[in-house]
Amino acid sequence: MKYQKLLSLTRQAVDTYQMIDEGDHIAVGISGGKDSLTLLCALYGLKRFYPKSFDLTAITVNLGFQNLDLEPIKRMCRTLEIPYKIVDTQIAQIILEERRENNPCSLCAKMRKGALNAAIKELGCNKIALGHNYDDAVETFIMNLFTEGRIGCFSPTNPLENMGLELIRPLVLAPEREIRKAARKNELPIVKSKCPADGHTNRQRTKEFLAEMERKDRGFKDRIFGAMCRGNIDGWGGSEN
């Protein structure tokens, strides 16, 4: 990891939310986007000096979209000497062609999660790391507030007790702009999403709303995130709360 600030933010999140224990085998979910590839590099960098030893395995659930080239990611994992598993599925065909879902994102996420968790258990991992970042957390909080009328967000860590796994999100203190810088500095082999819904979701609209508010009122997102932490909403207050 060539970008020290991103590595520091990852270490801060791991320590604040007690994400890694001695002997963990962490599966890193790789979508091919900047967040997941940056996460893999950050954990690889952290592994080299973190006081608790842990192992990494990268894993991609291939949804079945045509012309998805994962060879650059394979090469990157070989260079880092990180095992890489690809789980091939027909999720895209089931959702978009057979069921023709009008709002495919929710079902897709559910099916992808099921395939991912099953593969992780087969690999003998005890934790799964996903690339959700600081901006994702604020966006999710706003989406829950505006579309569901409730105060809540995903958690920095989440035990999946029925699977015997724990989900961790080591990039949650890293703003998206820092992840973009890290991806660029490390020349990561980003694979663009083939999903036709990409860029046309409620999350994208929320992202645009927050960007507009940030332009009008600098620090808008930081104040929302600060409120989440001070209120210890869904564990965002950290280990001291």
C-alpha positions as CSV (number, residue, x, y, z in Angstrom):
1,M,0.0,0.0,0.0
2,K,1.7,3.2,-1.3
3,Y,-0.8,5.6,0.3
4,Q,0.0,5.9,4.1
5,K,-3.1,7.9,5.0
6,L,-5.4,5.1,3.8
7,L,-3.4,2.5,5.7
8,S,-3.6,4.7,8.9
9,L,-7.4,5.0,8.5
10,T,-7.7,1.3,8.1
11,R,-5.6,0.6,11.2
12,Q,-7.7,3.2,13.1
13,A,-10.9,1.4,12.2
14,V,-9.6,-2.0,13.0
15,D,-8.5,-0.9,16.4
16,T,-11.5,1.3,17.2
17,Y,-14.0,-1.5,16.4
18,Q,-11.8,-4.5,17.4
19,M,-12.1,-6.1,14.0
20,I,-9.1,-8.5,14.0
21,D,-8.1,-11.2,16.5
22,E,-5.0,-13.4,16.6
23,G,-5.1,-16.2,14.1
24,D,-8.1,-14.8,12.0
25,H,-8.5,-16.1,8.5
26,I,-10.2,-13.2,6.7
27,A,-12.0,-13.6,3.4
28,V,-11.9,-10.3,1.5
29,G,-15.0,-9.8,-0.8
30,I,-13.7,-8.6,-4.2
31,S,-16.3,-7.0,-6.5
32,G,-13.5,-5.5,-8.8
33,G,-14.3,-1.9,-7.8
34,K,-11.9,0.5,-6.2
35,D,-13.3,-0.1,-2.7
36,S,-12.8,-3.8,-2.5
37,L,-9.4,-3.8,-4.2
38,T,-8.2,-0.9,-2.0
39,L,-9.4,-2.9,1.0
40,L,-7.4,-6.0,-0.1
41,C,-4.2,-3.9,-0.5
42,A,-4.8,-2.1,2.9
43,L,-5.2,-5.4,4.7
44,Y,-2.2,-6.8,3.0
45,G,-0.2,-3.8,4.1
46,L,-1.6,-4.0,7.6
47,K,-0.7,-7.7,7.9
48,R,3.0,-6.9,7.5
49,F,3.2,-5.0,10.9
50,Y,0.0,-5.6,12.8
51,P,0.6,-7.1,16.3
52,K,-2.0,-9.8,15.7
53,S,-1.2,-12.3,12.9
54,F,-3.9,-13.1,10.4
55,D,-4.3,-14.7,7.0
56,L,-6.1,-13.3,3.9
57,T,-8.0,-15.0,1.0
58,A,-9.7,-12.9,-1.7
59,I,-13.0,-14.1,-3.1
60,T,-15.3,-12.9,-5.9
61,V,-18.9,-13.9,-6.6
62,N,-19.2,-13.8,-10.4
63,L,-22.8,-12.8,-11.0
64,G,-22.7,-14.1,-14.5
65,F,-22.6,-10.8,-16.6
66,Q,-20.9,-11.3,-19.9
67,N,-17.4,-10.0,-20.7
68,L,-16.3,-9.7,-17.1
69,D,-12.5,-9.9,-17.2
70,L,-11.1,-10.9,-13.8
71,E,-7.6,-11.8,-15.1
72,P,-6.1,-8.5,-13.9
73,I,-7.3,-9.2,-10.4
74,K,-5.9,-12.8,-10.6
75,R,-2.5,-11.3,-11.5
76,M,-2.7,-8.8,-8.6
77,C,-3.4,-11.6,-6.1
78,R,-0.6,-13.7,-7.5
79,T,1.8,-10.8,-7.0
80,L,0.6,-10.3,-3.4
81,E,0.7,-14.1,-2.9
82,I,-2.9,-14.0,-1.7
83,P,-5.2,-17.0,-2.6
84,Y,-8.0,-15.9,-4.9
85,K,-11.3,-17.9,-5.4
86,I,-13.9,-17.1,-8.0
87,V,-17.5,-18.4,-7.3
88,D,-19.4,-18.6,-10.6
89,T,-23.2,-18.1,-10.4
90,Q,-26.1,-17.4,-12.7
91,I,-27.5,-14.6,-10.5
92,A,-27.7,-12.0,-13.2
93,Q,-29.6,-14.4,-15.5
94,I,-32.1,-15.4,-12.8
95,I,-32.8,-11.8,-11.7
96,L,-32.8,-9.9,-15.0
97,E,-33.9,-12.6,-17.6
98,E,-35.9,-15.2,-15.8
99,R,-37.6,-13.1,-13.1
100,R,-37.2,-9.7,-14.8
101,E,-37.2,-7.9,-11.4
102,N,-38.2,-4.2,-11.6
103,N,-36.0,-3.5,-8.5
104,P,-33.3,-6.1,-8.8
105,C,-30.7,-4.7,-6.3
106,S,-32.2,-6.2,-3.1
107,L,-32.6,-9.7,-4.4
108,C,-29.2,-9.6,-6.1
109,A,-27.6,-8.6,-2.8
110,K,-29.4,-11.4,-0.9
111,M,-28.4,-14.1,-3.4
112,R,-24.8,-12.7,-3.7
113,K,-24.5,-12.8,0.1
114,G,-25.7,-16.4,0.3
115,A,-23.2,-17.5,-2.4
116,L,-20.4,-15.6,-0.7
117,N,-21.0,-16.9,2.8
118,A,-21.3,-20.5,1.7
119,A,-18.0,-20.2,-0.2
120,I,-16.3,-18.6,2.8
121,K,-17.3,-21.4,5.1
122,E,-15.8,-23.9,2.6
123,L,-12.5,-22.0,2.6
124,G,-12.3,-22.3,6.4
125,C,-12.4,-18.5,7.0
126,N,-13.9,-17.1,10.2
127,K,-14.3,-13.5,9.0
128,I,-15.4,-11.7,5.9
129,A,-14.2,-8.2,5.1
130,L,-16.2,-5.9,2.8
131,G,-15.2,-2.6,1.3
132,H,-17.9,-0.2,2.7
133,N,-16.4,3.2,3.3
134,Y,-17.2,6.3,5.3
135,D,-19.4,7.8,2.6
136,D,-21.3,4.5,2.3
137,A,-22.1,4.7,6.0
138,V,-23.5,8.2,5.9
139,E,-25.5,7.4,2.7
140,T,-27.0,4.3,4.3
141,F,-28.0,6.3,7.4
142,I,-29.7,9.0,5.2
143,M,-31.4,6.3,3.1
144,N,-32.8,4.6,6.1
145,L,-34.0,7.9,7.5
146,F,-35.7,9.2,4.3
147,T,-37.0,6.0,2.7
148,E,-37.8,3.9,5.8
149,G,-38.4,6.5,8.5
150,R,-35.9,4.9,10.9
151,I,-32.6,5.8,12.5
152,G,-30.0,3.2,11.7
153,C,-27.1,2.0,9.6
154,F,-25.1,-1.1,8.9
155,S,-22.6,-1.8,11.7
156,P,-18.8,-1.6,11.5
157,T,-18.8,-5.3,12.6
158,N,-21.6,-7.8,12.5
159,P,-21.6,-11.4,13.8
160,L,-23.3,-13.8,11.4
161,E,-24.1,-16.3,14.1
162,N,-26.1,-18.7,11.9
163,M,-23.0,-19.0,9.7
164,G,-20.3,-18.9,12.4
165,L,-18.7,-15.9,10.8
166,E,-18.1,-12.2,11.6
167,L,-18.5,-9.5,9.0
168,I,-16.0,-6.6,9.3
169,R,-15.7,-3.3,7.4
170,P,-12.1,-2.0,7.8
171,L,-12.6,1.0,5.5
172,V,-15.4,2.7,7.4
173,L,-13.3,5.6,8.5
174,A,-11.9,6.2,5.0
175,P,-13.7,8.8,2.9
176,E,-14.3,7.8,-0.7
177,R,-11.9,10.5,-2.0
178,E,-9.1,8.9,0.0
179,I,-9.9,5.5,-1.5
180,R,-9.8,7.0,-5.0
181,K,-6.4,8.4,-4.3
182,A,-5.1,5.1,-2.9
183,A,-6.5,3.2,-5.9
184,R,-4.8,5.6,-8.3
185,K,-1.4,5.6,-6.4
186,N,-1.3,1.8,-6.3
187,E,-2.5,1.5,-10.0
188,L,-5.2,-1.0,-9.0
189,P,-6.8,-3.1,-11.8
190,I,-10.3,-1.8,-11.4
191,V,-13.0,-3.9,-13.2
192,K,-16.0,-1.8,-14.1
193,S,-19.4,-3.2,-13.1
194,K,-21.4,-4.8,-15.9
195,C,-24.7,-4.4,-14.0
196,P,-27.3,-2.3,-16.0
197,A,-28.6,-0.8,-12.7
198,D,-25.2,0.6,-11.8
199,G,-25.5,4.4,-11.4
200,H,-29.3,4.4,-11.4
201,T,-30.1,3.4,-7.8
202,N,-31.5,5.0,-4.7
203,R,-27.9,5.0,-3.3
204,Q,-26.7,7.0,-6.3
205,R,-29.5,9.6,-5.8
206,T,-28.5,9.8,-2.1
207,K,-24.9,10.2,-3.0
208,E,-25.8,13.1,-5.3
209,F,-28.0,14.7,-2.6
210,L,-25.2,14.5,-0.1
211,A,-22.7,16.0,-2.5
212,E,-25.0,18.9,-3.2
213,M,-25.5,19.5,0.6
214,E,-21.7,19.3,1.1
215,R,-21.2,22.0,-1.6
216,K,-23.7,24.2,0.2
217,D,-22.6,23.5,3.7
218,R,-19.1,22.1,4.1
219,G,-18.8,19.5,6.8
220,F,-22.4,18.3,6.4
221,K,-21.4,14.6,6.1
222,D,-19.0,14.8,8.9
223,R,-21.6,16.2,11.3
224,I,-24.0,13.3,10.4
225,F,-21.2,10.8,11.0
226,G,-20.3,12.5,14.3
227,A,-23.9,12.2,15.4
228,M,-23.9,8.5,14.5
229,C,-20.8,7.9,16.7
230,R,-21.9,10.1,19.6
231,G,-25.3,8.3,19.7
232,N,-23.5,4.9,19.3
233,I,-26.0,4.0,16.7
234,D,-25.6,0.4,15.6
235,G,-22.2,0.2,17.3
236,W,-20.6,3.3,15.7
237,G,-19.4,4.6,19.0
238,G,-16.6,2.1,19.1
239,S,-15.3,-0.2,21.7
240,E,-15.4,2.4,24.5
241,N,-19.3,2.6,24.3
